[in-house]
């Protein structure tokens, strides 16, 4: 569940499951232990979701989260095609990535245990001070890629667009997935149209393909469908 739902949903659902288990097992006999149990569940679920999101990305080429989609784009840039053949063609990369996950968890534990006071102190700094520092660091990083101010202007433009999307509550995951998988979807769509000589019924040529196409169409028009259903219910 977590690899497709994301860390936020995993954090929200894990305390519910923990509360159900604790209620069935002990009810309210040990409140201290229950509180620790409920506090550790969201963090464990968040870390598990972040790692498990890489599984469909490596094995199937389908990212399980926005972060995995960004990693997928990076792999494609470097000429690596995620999927089952990646284990055969680039085994050293796959097993190196798996080893890095184990090492990353160990290093992360050490860093968190040693830097908690520092991180807590950073949180006390007002955002009006942190924000300019973040903007300057991002501008330096954008400029040093090609030593061009055009990249900095692009950073500012997309920063404004991202701020507008956040204010409008536009979800980030579909946008990232579209940027990473959009060209591959268009290429495969063109290949299918060429192979069928322009016949769109090729997407309904058998029950499996027709089911997937129908499901994709339902998901595409689901906001309109859900709005229509709400309008009918409110009458």
Secondary structure, DSSP 8 states (H G I E B T S, - for coil): -HHHH-HHHHHHHHHHHHHHHHHHHTTTS-HHHHHHHHHHHHHHHHHHHHHHHHHHHHHHS--SSHHHHHHHHHHHHTT---STTHHHH-HHHHHHHHHHHHHHHHHHHHHHHHHHHHHHHHHTS-HHHHHHHHHHHHHHHHHHHHT-HHHHHHHHHHHHHHHHHHHTT--HHHHHHHHHHHHHHHHHHHHHHHHTTT-GGGGGSSHHHHHHHHHHHHHHTHHHHHHHHHHHHT-
